């Protein structure tokens, strides 16, 4: 495993005042059990990794890992020691959905299934147990096709995400040019592998959340969000057991939506595409305890939302804005903070909640200050981000999302995360073009929650 350098540091500006309390992690040290390259073939064709990799994945805690990047997929049966690359077009038919590019993967411990969402003309949702992935060489999946016509739409669908709730799988994606829509499917039905019932929201109501992602670790209620302006958010919610979804507007501190630019050492602005899409969309979201706005206490039901923001007199580099709302107090703003550095840009946030300490972990992308664009991970509140890749070539589109999940390994007691990110490298001898270095990273709190029994 290549060494993992530390830094650069994260500067934090709490709002309104003071430093927000964090859950006690026990042993605060961060350990990395894996930083494994997937060794994917790079290129612009089916079965090859794009330089806009959009990596996603999940792990079952027993050595099985399934990961995707634009145009390709891979699985491991030895905890990431090695990966076998797959071409989705050789696994699924060229039917009404077919296959295009974006993919998202989740492992769902409650039903022991990898869930694989593939974009084409709509989406194909596929399900397989880790045992079936291993025995079939990654080719045996039960799947369902969800075309735009299935949802009563005539436009195209794009930019997907997947989240696991208490009893439902949640999908989010844009109807291009209209708005974000969220769909849910019973986990029990996915496990059974027969007929599924799909419920969904109206994308015409989701205009402010266009380009957003559904919340991770969302429990018994799904949440997603967008911006009405740079000082007001619209928060959407859909409770399990309800067939009605709601939204409300929340005022926040003003932030900058201009200046999304950062140049790598070879003179290429790797945020060129970000200025167009997903821009300032709320793509990072998780449900975790948060700091009270009225006392030095934690409340149990916090909604964390994060997005890429620009530059102004306070922030010389693009940075990440993050707001925590108190679900139990009428969605009141508990804190608004930033992940920032005076010379280093941070963008494309993905968030998840640590199952052991209830802390928020992040998986982001960044660069600048003489550095190429790279993938970084860490815990919110530690004031440090860890670089996992070693890029040495620039690009105009380093995105459009990365991934972080709770790691379910029993022996790790819920204290670790699985993250998927990527870097870009110059071609090796005998190769041509930019090489895409997709990584599986397992990191967490060393020694935390050891008193808990496995499981």
N, C-alpha and C positions, 0 to 999 in steps of 0.2 A: 504494500500500500504506500503510495507516495506521501511525503510529509504534508501536514496541513498547517500552513502559516497562520498566525494570528493577526488580528487587526484588519483594517484600520478601526480605531475606536468609534463608537457611536456617541455623538453629543445629543443630549436630551434637554428639551425645554418644557417642563411641566406647565399645565394650565389648569386652574388659574394661578395658584402659587404652590410652592413646596414640592417635595419629592413624593410621588405617590407610593404608598406601601405596596409590597408584593407578598404573595404567599411564601412562607418559610420553606425553602427547598431542602432543609436538612443539611446534607453535604452539598455545598454550592458549586463544587468543581464540575467542569464540563468534560466529558470523555467522548472520544470518537472511536467507535468499534469498527466502522467501515467508511472508506472513501474510495469506492470501487468504480473503475471505468467499465462501461458496458461494451467497449470495443466494437462499436457499430460501424458498418460500412457507410461512408458519407457520400452524398451526391444529391441529385434532384429527381430521382426516379422512385417508383414504388419499391419498398423494401430497403431503402437507403435513408440515412438521417439527413434532414435538412439543416441548413445553417440557422433557420428559425425553428429551433428544435421543439419548444413547448413540451418539455419532458414531464411525464406523469408516471405514477406507479403505486404499488402497494406491496406489502409483505405480510405473510401469514404468521410470522413468529416461529415457524418451524423449519426455516431454510428456503421456503419457496418465495420468490419475488417475481412479479410481473411488471414490466415497465414499457412505456411507449415514448416515442418521439415522432415528430411529423414524418409520415410515410413509412414508419417501421415500428417494430416491437421486439421485445426480447424477454426471455425468462431465465431464471436461475433456480437450481434445486440445491445449491450448496451455500446459501446465505450470501450470495454475491461474489463468491470466489471466481466464478466464471458465468458467462451468459451465452445463450443460444439465440441468434438473431432470427426474426421471422418477417415474412412479407404478408401483410394482411390480405392482399389480393389473391394469394394462393390458399387462404383459409376460408374466405367467404365468397359467395358467388357474385358475379357482376349482374345484380338484379335491380329492382326499383330503387334501392338505396345506393348500392355500389360502394365506392370508397373514394374519399378525397384526401384528407390531410389531418385535421385536428383529431386528437384522441385524449381520453381521460380514463384513468383506472383507479378503482378503489378495491381494497380487500375488506370484506364485511365479516368480522369474526362471528357474529351471531348466527349467520347462516353458512359459514365456512365456504364463501364463494369470492372469487375474483369477479368484479363487474367491470366490463370493458365497453366504453362508449366510443363509437367510431362515427365520424362525420362523412357524409356523402350527400345524396339528395335527401336531406333530413338526417336521421340518425339510426344506427344499428346498435342495440343494446344486447351485449352478450354476457353469458354467465357460465362459469366453470369452477369446479372445486380444484384446490391445489393438487389433489391426487390425480384428477383427470388431466390437468395441464402436464403433469410429469409423465403420465403413462402414454399420452398421445403426442408428446413432443410439441405441446402448445397448440394443437390443431383441433381439439374436440371442445366445441362450445355450443350451448343452447342459445339461440338468439331470436330477437323480435325486431321487426322493421317499423320505424316511425317516420313516415314521409311527411312533408308539409301538408299534403291532402288529409292525412290522418288527423291533423289538428285543425282542419278546416281553413288552411292558409294557402295562399297562392305564391307568396314570396319564398325566398331561400332562407335557410337557417345557418347560423354560424356561432363560433366562439363558445364552446360548451364547457360545463363544469358538472361535477357530481359530488353529492354530499350524502352522508349516512345519518339518518335520524333514529329515533327509538324503534319505530316500526316501519318506516318508509325509506326508500331511496329517493333522493331529490335530484332532478336534473335542471340545469339552467342553460339557456342559449338565447341568442338574439334572433328575432325575425328581422332580417337585414332592412335597415331604413325605418323600422317601426319602434321596437322596444324589446326589453328583456321579458322572457316568459319562463316560468318555473313549473315543472311537472313533478308528480310523485307517483311511486309504484310501491305496492306492498312488498316488503322483504320476504314475507312468507310465500307469496306468489312467485317471486323470482327463484326462491329455493326449490319450490315444487316443479318449476320448469314447464308449466302448462299455460293456460290462458292468464293474461295479466290485465288488470284494470289500470288505466292511466288517467289521472286527473291533471288539469293544467290551468294556468292563469291566462288572462288575455294580454297579449303583448302591447295592445294599444294603451293599456294602463301602465306599462313598464317603461315608458319613454325616458324618464329621469334616470333609470337604472341601466340604460343601454350600455353594453360592454361590461356589465358587472358580473360577479360570481355569487352563487348561493353560499350561505355561511357553512363552515365546517363545524363538526362536533356539536351539532345543533339540537340534539336531544328531542324533546317533545314538541318543538315548534321551529319551523323554518323561518329564516330571515334573509333579506337581501336589501340593498340600499343603492341610492344614487344621489345626484346633486341637482337641486333646483337653481342654485347659484353658488358662489364661493363662500357663502356664509349661511347656507341652509341645506340640510339633507332631507331626503324623503326615505323613510324606513318602512319596508313592507314586512308583513308577517302572516304566516299560515300555520295554525295550530293543528297538531294531530288530533283526530276526532272531530274536526270542524271542516265544513265544506265552504267556508267563507274566509277570504283573506282581506287584510286591512292594510292601510297605510296612513302615516301621519308625518307631518313636517317638523323638523327639529332644527333650531338655530344653533350654529356653532361659530367659533372664531374664524374670521376671514383668513384665507390662504391664497397663495399665488398660483394661477393656472397658466402662466407664461414662462418662457425660458427653459423649456425641456430640451436641453442640449448638453452633450458632453463628448469631447473629442479624445479618441485613443491616440497612442504615440505615433501611429502611421497616418494621422491627420483625418481620420474618418469619424464622423459624428454617429455614434452607435445608437442614439435616441431619435434619429430622423423619423422612423416609422411611428414611434411612440407619440409624437406630436399630432399624429393623425388618428391612431387607434392602438390600444384602447384609451390613450390619452389619460384623463383623470378619473376613469371609471373606478368604482369601488370593487377591486378584485381580491382584496384580502379581508377575510371575515371569520371570526370564531366566537364561540360562546364560552366564557370563563369568568370567574370572580373578578371584581374590579374594585378600584378605590372609591370610597365614599366622597362625595363633593362637600359634605357637611361635617365630617369627623375623620379621625385617623384610623378608620376601620375599613375592613373589606366587606362589600356586599356580595351575595352569592351568585347573582344572576346578571352578569355583565355581557353586553354585546359589543364586540370589538370590530371596528371597521377601519380599513387602511387603503390608501391610494397613492399614486405618484403625483407629486406636486412640483411646482416650478421654483423660480428664483425671485428674490426681492431684496430689500435692504437688510433683512435678517438672515437670509439663506443665500449664500453665494453659489451653491450648487443645487441641482434638482435633488429632492428629498422625498421622504415618505411622511404623509400626514396620517395620524391615527387618532380616532375618537372612540371613547368607551362610554356607552350608555347604560343606565340602570333600568333594566327591564321591569323591576318590581316597583319603581318610582316614576311611573308614567314616562319612561324613556328619557329621563333627565340626563343631561351631559355630566358625567363624572370627571372626565379628564379629556384634554386634547393635547397630544404630544407629537413629537417629530423624531424620526430617525434621520440624522443628518450629519454632515461633515463639511468643513469649510472648503475642502479641496477635492472631495470624493463624492460622486453622485450615487444615490440609492434609489432604485425604482422597482416596479413589478412585485409588490409584496404578496406573499402567501402566508397565512396564519393558521395555527392549530393549537389546541390546548393539551398540555401535558397531563396524562391520565393519573400521574402520581402526585405532582405538586400543584396542579391546576394553573401553572404558569403558562404564558403564551410564548410559543416558539415561532420563529419566522424563517422563511426561505425567500431570498431576494436576489436581485441582480444589481451590480454596481461597477463603477470604473471611474477613471480620471486620475489627476495628480501623477501623470506619467505611467499609469497602469492601464492595461487593456480591460475590456469588460469581462467580469467573472461572476460566478455564483457564490453566494455567501449565506451562512446560516447562523443562528444564535437564539438566545433567550432574551425576551424583552426584560429590561431592568438590569441586565449584566453590564451594559455599556461597552460591549465588544461584539464584533461580527467576525466570523471565521471564514476565510476564503477557501473554497474547496477545489478550485480549478486553477490552471496556469495558462491562460490564453496568451497568444503572441501574435494575433492578427485581428484587424478591425472589421466591422461590418456596419451597415446602415440600419440594420434591424436585428437587435439582440432582444428577442422576446418570443411570444407575447405573454407567456406565463411560465412559472415554475411551480413546484409542488412541495407540500409538507403534510405528513400523516402521523397519527399516533402509532407507535410501534407496539404490537401485541405480544411480543416474546415474553412468556411467563417468568423466566428467570430475571428479566429486567424490571419487573414490578411496575410497569407503566411509566417508567422514568425516562424513556428514550423516544426520539422521533425518527421517522424515515423521511428523508428529503431527496428530491430528484431535481438536479439542475444541470447546467452545461457550460462549457467553455469552447473556444475556437482556436484551432492550431494551424500553423503553416503545414503544408503537405510534407509527409515523410518521404524518404528516398523511394522512388518508384511510384509515387502517388501524385495525383494532380488535384487542384482545387483546395478549398478550405476544408479541414477535417473537423468534424463535430464531435466533441468529447463530452458525452452524456455520463453523468455520475449518479450512483446510488450512495447516499450518505446516511449512516446511522449515528446519531449523536444524542447525548442526554446528560442527566445528572448522575455522576458516578457516586454510588453508595446511597442514593436517595431511596426512601421507602423500603429499605431492605427488610424491615420488620413485617411487611405484608406477606402473607402466603402467596405462592404462585397462583396465577389465574385471576 
